Amino acid sequence: MHDQTVAQLARALRDKQFSSLELTEHLLRRIGQLDGQLNSFITVTDEQALDAARRADEALASGRAGPLTGVPIAHKDIFCTRGVRTSCGSRMLDNFVPPYDATVVRQLSDAGTVSLGKTNMDEFAMGSSNENSYYGPVKNPWNAALVPGGSSGGSAAAVAAGLVPAATGTDTGGSIRQPAAFCGITGLKPTYGRVSRLGMVAYASSLDQGGPMARSAEDCALLLNAMAGHDPADSTSTRRDVPDYCADLERPLDGLRIGLPKEYFGEGLNAATGECIQAALKELESQGATLVEVELPNSQLTIPTYYIIAPAEASTNLSRYDGVRYGHRCADPQDLHDLYTRTREEGFGDEVKRRILVGTYALSAGYYDAYYKKAQQARRLIRDDFLACFESVDIIAGPTTPGPAFGIGEKTADPVAMYLEDVYTLAVNLAGLPGMSVPAGFVDGKPVGLQLIGQHFDEGRLLNVAHRFQQVTDWHNRTPELAGGTA
Amino acid sequence: MSDTPSSSPCVDREEIEKIAELARIRIAADQSDEVASRITRILGMFDTLQAADTEGVAPMANPLDATQALRPDTVTEGNRRDDFQAIAPAVENGLYLVPKVIE
């Protein structure tokens, strides 16, 4: 059962091949047997899952089932879950039990999915390796010496290992796409505003976006159908209608124009990774797509722009953690100042502190124009580069990451080396565009991700291209071998 | 107000302590040098940005250039104060407790 996609499982449940309860019990057993090796879950919610599975089986029996009824999923531990600890990977929220559900959690629950628990992540979604979690690093299921990517590393590892067929993630600078690439699964970051951010713990509010992570593009489409839509409680969520993302999956690629940014294929790209990407592009070409070289001339501004804007927003968002209303509070505070400063010293990890300090610096008097305002101006240049490309191409394609997964501990000593890992994903968030990572091969047994970037609100086209690619390739169906799991 | 810092900023221990105070994060004395050197390394990345020509470019806060949506000023949520205070570290009679502020 655990090798099947969401689409296959949903069909099998409707055909009564097995019940949601049987499926849920099987996966909970696998988590118990295998997750000690991976550390992909922070919290497993056995009892709630079994209850939800029983309710789903009732709906299936009475013919009230929807396309996702009874399908197990997991939520990145950044999404608030009523009555279930939501830690965001931080000591600061180790004791935080939200009194409400994130909109995404409610939508997926209303759709009949069964949540198995909350997945591990880099603290407050700040990281590219899942090494910044208060709950310890996640191991890559393909090779336990490697990172799974981050910040949605737990979701990616759990899906790749067959512990759960799909999971939610969030992506502020690549946090869905990069771990999807490193773990050999499919992940979609929707257009900014497509999915509600209510109840999704804020990191950088003008960049954050939730999305699905699963084995296939079809599965991502099924999940996005449930997750997308306007939320009156998130003023940045869009009022645009939600199309049926499954409707155009089979559309032929004849005439599709794919832009290849020359900046994404130059120096810095691992040669073997580049070969996998070229082979994937050839496959799309053989299905009728045309490959066109394009330019993103302001690409070199992406990393500094992101690492000013995201920390600046983080420094204001994270000022809410003050030890007063919820979360960690230091023992025996001497005065209010001591309460704030010691609570935050104890509650935040090193990378979170660094980003708050960088953001505070960039926003402080005397530096605001030189850093923050300058970055916001560069952000427009970066977005306009993409809009100019989309005048002549339908989608943009390239590698998701410069190379395959790196070793645990390999890049922790130098924050800048870690930041460079996100060089191909950050601009998509700055521009607010939808982006996907699709499994496209292996380098020395390590998965490679093909990145597809679409025009604003053109998620359907990305899913279509990824689905057509997955009809003729089987990279997304490859699964790592883990010792000790029941079949 | 310095509009364009001339070269890579180098933050020293004293400046890190000032920023940490603004951010209300205590940094142990034996760690401030290391934090300062890592922050300096991060700020060094910003050189390429300083060199970019952004003359006349409007700053962009939202990637879709969206503006704040407005709604009628009516109450839409119920009062759930007890639920929210149940998860607070210290409350009394519906009030959040903090160390004494006024002597």
Contacts between the chains, C-beta under 8 A, distances in Angstrom:
chain1	res1	chain2	res2	distance
A	96	B	87	6.7
A	97	B	87	6.0
A	98	B	87	7.8
A	99	B	80	6.6
A	99	B	83	4.0
A	99	B	84	6.1
A	99	B	86	7.3
A	99	B	87	6.8
A	192	B	62	7.8
A	192	B	63	5.1
A	192	B	64	6.5
A	193	B	64	6.4
A	193	B	66	7.1
A	206	B	61	6.2
A	206	B	62	6.0
A	206	B	63	7.1
A	232	B	71	7.2
A	232	B	76	7.7
A	235	B	68	6.3
A	235	B	69	4.7
A	236	B	62	7.3
A	236	B	66	6.9
A	236	B	69	7.9
A	238	B	64	7.7
A	238	B	66	8.0
A	298	B	52	7.5
A	300	B	48	5.5
A	301	B	48	6.4
A	301	B	49	5.8
A	301	B	52	5.5
A	303	B	45	6.2
A	304	B	45	5.1
A	304	B	46	4.6
A	304	B	47	7.7
A	304	B	48	5.6
A	304	B	49	3.9
A	305	B	49	6.2
A	307	B	42	6.7
A	307	B	45	6.3
A	307	B	46	7.7
A	308	B	46	6.7
A	308	B	49	7.3
A	315	B	23	6.4
A	319	B	23	7.8
A	319	B	24	7.5
A	322	B	24	7.7
A	323	B	89	6.4
A	324	B	88	7.2
A	324	B	89	7.3
A	324	B	96	5.4
A	324	B	98	5.9
A	325	B	84	7.4
A	325	B	88	5.4
A	325	B	96	6.3
A	326	B	84	7.8
A	326	B	87	4.7
A	326	B	88	6.0
A	326	B	89	7.6
A	327	B	89	7.9
A	329	B	89	3.9
A	329	B	90	7.3
A	333	B	98	7.9
A	333	B	99	5.1
A	334	B	99	6.7
A	335	B	99	5.0
A	335	B	100	7.5
A	335	B	101	7.9
A	336	B	98	5.6
A	336	B	99	5.5
A	336	B	101	5.6
A	337	B	24	7.7
A	338	B	99	7.3
A	339	B	98	6.3
A	339	B	99	5.8
A	340	B	24	4.3
A	341	B	24	5.2
A	341	B	25	6.3
A	341	B	26	4.0
A	342	B	26	5.6
A	344	B	23	7.7
A	344	B	24	5.8
A	344	B	25	4.6
A	344	B	26	7.2
A	345	B	25	5.8
A	345	B	26	4.0
A	345	B	27	7.1
A	345	B	28	7.7
A	348	B	25	7.0
A	353	B	25	5.8
A	353	B	27	7.7
A	353	B	35	7.5
A	354	B	35	7.3
A	354	B	38	6.2
A	354	B	39	6.5
A	354	B	42	7.0
A	356	B	23	5.1
A	356	B	25	6.4
A	357	B	16	7.1
A	357	B	19	5.3
A	357	B	20	6.4
A	357	B	23	6.0
A	357	B	25	7.2
A	357	B	35	7.2
A	357	B	39	5.8
A	358	B	39	6.2
A	358	B	42	5.6
A	358	B	43	7.2
A	360	B	19	5.2
A	360	B	22	5.2
A	360	B	23	4.3
A	361	B	11	7.3
A	361	B	19	5.2
A	361	B	39	7.3
A	361	B	43	7.4
A	364	B	19	7.0
A	364	B	22	6.3
A	365	B	1	7.8
A	366	B	1	5.7
A	366	B	2	5.9
A	367	B	2	7.5
A	367	B	5	7.7
A	369	B	1	6.8
A	369	B	3	5.6
A	370	B	2	6.3
A	370	B	3	6.1
A	370	B	4	5.8
A	370	B	5	5.6
A	370	B	50	7.1
A	371	B	46	6.7
A	373	B	59	5.5
A	374	B	49	6.0
A	374	B	50	7.2
A	374	B	52	7.6
A	374	B	54	6.1
A	375	B	49	6.6
A	376	B	59	3.5
A	376	B	60	5.5
A	376	B	61	6.3
A	377	B	54	3.7
A	377	B	57	4.2
A	377	B	58	7.3
A	377	B	59	5.3
A	377	B	60	7.5
A	378	B	49	5.9
A	378	B	52	5.8
A	378	B	54	6.0
A	378	B	57	7.9
A	379	B	59	7.8
A	379	B	60	4.8
A	379	B	63	7.7
A	380	B	57	5.5
A	380	B	58	6.4
A	380	B	59	7.2
A	380	B	60	4.0
A	381	B	52	7.5
A	381	B	54	7.0
A	381	B	57	6.3
A	383	B	60	6.6
A	383	B	63	5.9
A	414	B	41	7.3
A	415	B	38	5.9
A	415	B	41	6.8
A	415	B	42	5.9
A	416	B	41	5.6
A	416	B	42	6.4
A	416	B	44	7.7
A	416	B	45	6.0
A	419	B	42	7.9
A	419	B	45	7.2
A	430	B	63	6.8
A	431	B	63	5.6
A	432	B	62	7.6
A	432	B	63	2.6
A	432	B	64	5.6
A	433	B	63	7.7
A	456	B	64	6.6
